[in-house]
């Protein structure tokens, strides 16, 4: 490891390490995309090496698949899995009802398909991702390249009728070229500031021609594990209606950190 982990990385790590404990041998597990999900994949790889954990992972992006193979996780497709026992992923925002905004990493389509094909979804995040109302993080909307400007215009027109504070939309870029998802699509980021009715907005946006999927995950997440820089984790279970706090112990000179 080069240098000590920052408090935010510690928070992400302890959330991921605690979530990794939910995975049992024989499971089929959806593996999320993003910086926090990458910690999860590393933690699961450590369990594979150190404990002999055997499970099959369904990645939600090409980069997650590459990392999973590197750490020794058996990777299969969702078609091969059929259905999943559990999906663990990060989030860009979550509210008190565990509704989410996802897609900052550009993998929202695969992430939503995998999450909804699971018996349970666990979100891992640092405390900064908890918001009273969704919308401060730009809402990603995946659109097909053909006619994307028409789709953008229709989205902006639809936003006039929605309970949102902002209506600016931008095409996500990768340098001087449009960002391209694993499915070959583009992403429009909706700068809404506040979303008054996330469920209504999600349904409306998905009806617009050219839209493939949006980054609002409504009634999908079952449990969120919030990490803190001091090693604490808070576990919120929306189905049980419980909130608990634990502490995750780790040493920063462990093998897990050497290549971070």
Secondary structure by P-SEA (a helix, b strand, c coil): ccccccaaaaaaaaaaaaaaaacccccbbbbbbcaaaaaaaaaaaaaaaccbbbbbbbbccaaaaaaaaaacccccccccccccccccccccccccccccccccccaaaaaaaaaaaccbbbbbbccccccccccccbbbbbbcccaaaaaaaaaaaaaaacccccccccccccccccccccccbbbbbbcccccccaaaaaaaaaacccccccccccccccbbbbbcccbbbbbbbccccbbbbbbbbbbccccccccc
